[in-house]
Amino acid sequence: MNDLAIFGGNPVRTKPFSSWPETNHDYGTALQKVVESGRWGVGSPLIKQFNETFAETQDAKYCISTNSGTTALWVALKAAGIKAGDEVIVPAYTFIATASAILMANAVPVFVDIDANTLNIDASQIESVITPKTKAIMTVHISGNPANLGHILAIAEKHDLVVIEDAAQAHGAEWNGTKVGAIGLGGIFSFQTSKNLSAGEGGAIVTNDEAFMEACFSYHNCGRVMGGKWYEHNHLGGNFRFNAFGAVMLLEQLKHLESEMVLRENNRNKLDEQISQIEGLTPIGRYAETTRESNHLYLLKYDSSKFNDVHRDNFFKAMQAEGVFTYKGYTPLYREALFITNPDEYPWLKDHDYQSLSLPVTENISDNEIVWLKQNHLLGNDDDLNDIIRAFEKVTGAIKKDPDKFRDLA
């Protein structure tokens, strides 16, 4: 037991894991090209080139790049026809922007519990919350693991709803052999620093629907109309445009996306194989129709009943001391202070009591079970993976051997 770092022993790992974003690509030449062009924003052919390349990458006809994934969500909602007071169904386990974008569109987030196996929205519960005000389902491909699009799209067709895919973490992920994003009406991606494609900040919307694309263009570009006059404004849009510097950085990264996806896939499979042999740790599952994940995070579940009821958070402390940073990630969105609503600020939410909402799977996953590792842990070599596996084996073995020593970790 004294071998554990948290009790004074030597940690498994003292050096950092692979850094992210990667800085060894040929950014300098690409960025210099932008500088010398003098066209850093509107009208840059490099932004157009990125839009076309990313659309093709995601099996889509069209792409509109934006300055963040959050603004992409708002633009997609408005372009889909979401109006004040409309209800949008969304999973309760996701990043805050999925729901805050709905609020920014003056619409109402309606939270649904998640599937305990995949952590995506539980499609079997969607119909129970549909009302005459429901206009859209915003599904999330959590960690780049596609949601149950077959079931979700069938519900949407039955009830005349639109489906917006929050694919912020799902670059390159596939459902039945087709890249996610444009399988519904449209989908958004993020290029924020942590994402598998990163421009520091940035986002994109992809679609196969021309009218939706044109509406997205308008909402992200001050309400302008494609092909219209510069000072012709048909919608209340914002300046959510992307810039050429981010575009060329992403174009450079797209050259390496496939090889990095293969590396993440291979390393994820190696971790799954070894960690699944530890009783009480279970890697997250996928749907049968999922043909590829982006592996933006490495997720697994911790069953405290197999560890003599030692809570997961004490397991985290021991793992972090060993040099492998595991943590809990998201909390249920309806617990966020944002949803303790002020009717003066959000009058359209006055009849929605989020504080009384309780979704048991989301809460159990967040409070007790989920274990996160950031995606840079999947970019290393076999020595890096062996350190991760040794840390899991070392800590879980110690907990099972002497659980009382872990109960009172400060």
Residue pairs with C-beta under 8 A, 6 or more apart in sequence:
1 7
1 398
1 401
1 402
1 405
2 8
2 9
3 9
3 10
3 394
3 398
4 318
4 321
4 322
4 394
4 395
4 398
5 11
5 12
5 318
5 321
5 322
5 323
6 317
6 318
6 321
6 322
6 409
7 405
11 321
11 322
11 323
12 322
12 323
12 324
12 387
12 390
12 391
12 394
13 322
13 323
13 324
13 387
13 391
14 323
15 323
17 376
17 377
17 379
17 380
17 384
18 376
18 377
18 379
18 380
18 384
19 376
20 194
20 198
20 374
20 375
20 376
20 379
21 193
21 198
22 256
22 379
25 252
25 253
25 255
25 256
26 252
27 248
27 249
27 252
30 248
30 249
30 251
30 252
31 245
31 248
31 249
33 46
33 248
34 40
34 44
34 46
34 244
34 245
34 248
37 44
37 46
37 244
39 45
39 46
39 244
40 243
40 244
40 245
41 47
41 241
41 243
41 244
42 241
44 243
44 244
44 247
46 244
46 247
46 248
46 251
47 65
47 242
47 243
47 244
47 247
49 247
49 251
50 63
50 65
50 242
50 247
50 248
50 250
50 251
51 62
51 63
51 64
51 65
51 204
52 63
53 251
53 254
54 63
54 65
54 189
54 204
54 206
54 250
54 254
55 61
55 62
55 63
55 206
57 171
57 172
57 179
57 254
57 257
58 171
58 172
58 179
58 180
58 181
58 182
58 187
58 189
58 206
59 178
59 179
59 181
59 182
60 179
60 181
60 182
60 206
60 207
60 208
61 182
61 207
61 208
61 210
61 213
62 206
62 207
62 208
62 209
62 210
62 213
63 204
63 205
63 206
64 72
64 75
64 204
64 205
64 213
64 216
64 217
64 220
65 202
65 203
65 204
65 241
65 242
65 246
65 247
66 72
66 75
66 202
66 203
66 204
66 205
66 220
66 240
66 241
66 242
67 201
67 202
67 203
67 240
67 241
67 242
67 243
68 190
68 192
68 201
68 202
68 203
68 240
69 97
69 168
69 188
69 189
69 190
69 191
69 192
69 202
69 203
70 97
70 100
70 101
70 203
71 203
71 220
71 238
71 240
72 188
72 189
72 190
72 203
72 204
72 205
72 220
72 240
73 97
73 98
73 101
73 102
73 138
73 164
73 166
73 188
74 101
74 104
74 105
74 219
74 240
75 205
75 216
75 219
75 220
75 237
75 240
76 164
76 186
76 187
76 188
76 205
76 216
77 88
77 101
77 102
77 105
77 107
77 136
77 138
77 164
78 105
78 215
78 219
78 235
78 237
79 186
79 205
79 212
79 215
79 216
79 218
79 219
80 135
80 136
80 162
80 164
80 185
80 186
80 212
80 215
81 135
81 162
82 88
82 102
82 105
82 107
82 135
82 136
83 106
83 107
83 135
84 106
84 107
84 348
85 106
85 107
85 108
85 133
85 348
86 107
86 108
86 133
86 134
86 135
86 136
87 107
87 108
87 110
87 131
87 133
87 134
87 135
88 102
88 105
88 107
88 108
88 109
88 110
88 134
88 135
88 136
88 137
88 138
89 110
89 112
89 121
89 126
89 129
89 130
89 134
89 136
89 137
89 138
90 98
90 99
90 102
90 109
90 110
90 111
90 112
90 121
90 137
90 138
90 140
90 333
91 98
91 111
91 112
91 113
91 114
91 120
91 121
91 139
91 140
91 142
91 362
92 111
92 112
92 113
92 114
92 332
92 333
92 334
92 357
92 359
92 362
93 114
93 119
93 142
93 330
93 332
93 333
93 362
93 365
93 366
94 140
94 142
94 166
94 330
94 333
95 168
95 330
96 333
96 336
96 338
97 168
98 138
98 140
98 166
98 333
99 109
99 111
99 333
99 338
99 339
100 338
102 108
102 109
102 138
103 109
103 338
103 346
103 349
106 348
107 135
107 348
108 133
108 348
108 349
108 352
109 333
109 339
110 129
110 134
111 332
111 333
111 334
111 354
111 357
111 359
112 121
112 122
112 125
112 126
112 129
112 359
113 122
113 125
113 359
113 360
113 361
113 362
114 120
114 121
114 122
114 359
114 361
114 362
114 365
115 121
115 122
115 123
115 148
115 361
116 361
116 364
116 365
117 284
117 285
118 142
118 145
118 147
118 148
118 284
118 285
118 286
118 287
119 142
119 143
119 145
119 284
119 299
119 365
119 370
120 139
120 140
120 141
120 142
120 145
120 146
120 147
120 148
121 139
121 140
121 147
121 148
121 152
122 361
123 147
123 148
123 151
123 152
123 155
124 151
126 137
126 152
126 155
127 155
127 159
130 155
130 159
130 161
134 159
134 161
135 161
135 162
136 161
136 162
136 163
136 164
137 152
137 155
137 156
137 161
137 162
137 163
137 164
138 163
138 164
138 165
138 166
139 147
139 149
139 152
139 163
139 164
139 165
139 166
139 184
140 147
140 165
140 166
140 168
141 147
141 165
141 166
141 167
141 169
141 170
141 173
141 180
142 169
143 169
143 284
143 293
143 294
143 295
143 296
143 297
143 299
144 169
144 170
144 171
144 172
144 173
144 196
144 293
144 294
144 295
144 296
144 297
145 170
145 173
145 284
145 286
145 290
145 293
146 170
146 173
146 174
146 175
146 180
146 286
146 287
146 289
146 290
146 293
147 165
148 287
148 289
149 163
149 165
149 175
149 180
149 183
149 184
149 289
150 175
150 176
150 289
152 163
152 184
153 163
153 183
153 184
155 161
156 162
156 163
156 184
162 184
162 185
163 183
163 184
163 185
164 184
164 185
164 186
164 187
164 188
165 180
165 181
165 183
165 184
165 186
165 187
165 188
166 187
166 188
167 173
167 180
167 181
167 187
167 188
167 189
168 188
168 189
168 190
168 192
168 195
168 203
169 190
169 195
169 196
169 294
169 296
169 297
170 180
170 181
170 189
170 293
170 294
170 296
171 189
171 195
171 196
171 197
171 257
171 294
171 296
172 179
172 196
172 257
172 258
172 261
172 292
172 294
173 179
173 180
173 290
173 292
173 293
173 294
174 180
174 290
174 291
174 292
175 183
175 289
175 290
175 291
176 289
176 291
177 291
180 187
181 187
181 188
181 189
181 206
182 206
182 207
182 208
185 207
185 209
185 212
186 205
186 206
186 207
186 209
186 212
186 213
186 216
187 205
187 206
187 207
188 203
188 204
188 205
189 195
189 197
189 203
189 204
189 205
189 206
190 202
190 203
191 197
191 198
191 199
191 200
191 201
191 202
191 203
191 204
191 246
191 250
192 198
192 200
192 201
192 202
193 200
193 201
194 374
194 375
195 296
196 257
196 260
196 261
196 264
196 294
196 296
196 375
197 250
197 253
197 254
197 257
198 249
198 253
199 245
199 246
199 247
199 249
199 250
200 246
201 246
202 242
202 246
202 250
203 242
204 242
205 213
205 216
205 220
207 213
207 216
214 225
214 226
215 235
217 224
217 226
218 224
218 225
218 226
218 234
218 235
218 237
219 235
219 237
219 238
219 240
220 237
220 238
220 240
220 241
221 237
221 239
221 240
221 241
222 233
222 237
222 238
222 239
223 233
223 234
223 235
223 236
223 237
224 230
224 232
224 233
224 234
224 237
225 232
225 233
225 234
228 234
260 379
261 292
261 294
261 295
263 378
263 379
264 294
264 295
264 375
264 378
264 379
265 292
265 293
265 295
267 377
267 378
267 379
267 380
267 385
268 293
268 295
268 298
268 378
270 382
270 385
271 283
271 298
271 378
271 385
271 388
271 389
272 283
274 389
274 392
275 281
275 283
275 300
275 389
275 392
276 282
276 283
278 392
278 393
278 396
279 306
280 302
280 303
280 304
280 305
280 306
280 307
280 396
281 300
281 301
281 302
281 303
281 371
281 392
281 396
282 300
282 301
282 303
283 299
283 300
284 299
284 300
284 301
286 293
295 375
295 378
296 375
297 329
297 372
297 373
297 374
297 375
298 372
298 373
298 374
298 375
298 377
298 378
299 329
299 370
299 371
299 372
299 373
300 370
300 371
301 365
301 369
301 370
301 371
302 312
302 315
302 368
302 369
302 370
302 371
303 369
304 310
304 311
304 312
304 368
306 400
307 315
307 396
307 399
307 400
307 403
308 399
308 400
308 403
309 403
310 399
310 403
310 406
310 407
311 368
312 328
312 368
312 369
312 371
313 328
314 406
314 407
314 409
315 326
315 371
315 395
315 396
315 399
315 406
316 326
316 327
316 328
316 371
317 409
318 395
318 398
318 399
318 406
318 409
319 325
319 326
319 391
319 392
319 395
320 326
320 327
322 391
322 394
322 395
323 387
323 391
324 373
324 377
324 387
324 388
324 391
324 392
325 373
325 374
326 371
326 372
326 373
327 371
327 372
328 366
328 370
328 371
328 372
329 366
329 370
329 372
330 366
331 366
332 359
332 362
332 363
332 366
333 339
334 354
334 355
334 357
334 359
339 354
339 355
340 354
340 355
341 349
341 350
341 352
341 354
343 349
343 350
373 388
377 384
377 388
398 405
398 406
399 406
